[in-house]
């Protein structure tokens, strides 16, 4: 959990789901910690509510979703898009056909993909979300790519 003091805690599913509230939070919203099924470690999420019943529903739904992902062989956790972009920018230049190609792709990713997918994780990206991204990209053209490199 956190270094902050836990003031309230509830445990469900033989300890695999824990709801808790922290002392120094102004709205006393419930947070949850879920044991990753058939895996190591925990998944932490905010429930967005200070109501225990609603928090329990949120945590149960999330736990069921995790169990289904494991059964389907899908990834349960993943990295954020920004971290993947940084790794891509480090590795792609050695594989790219030219430096111009590296520059063009990195400009596109930093100028369009990063602002759009900044809070997304790889497991959250779907075909529908990518389609929405291209619609958004067409509606939000950028004229000066040099500004992108400087940010």
Secondary structure, 3 states (H helix, E strand, C coil): CCCCCEEEEEEECCCCEEEEEECCCCCCCCEEEEECCCCCCEEEEECCCCCHHHHHHHHHHHHHHHHHHHHCCCCCCCCEHHHHHHHHHHHHHHCCCCHHHHHHHHHHHHHHHHHHHCCCEHHHCCHHHHHHHHHHHHHCCCCCHHHHHHC
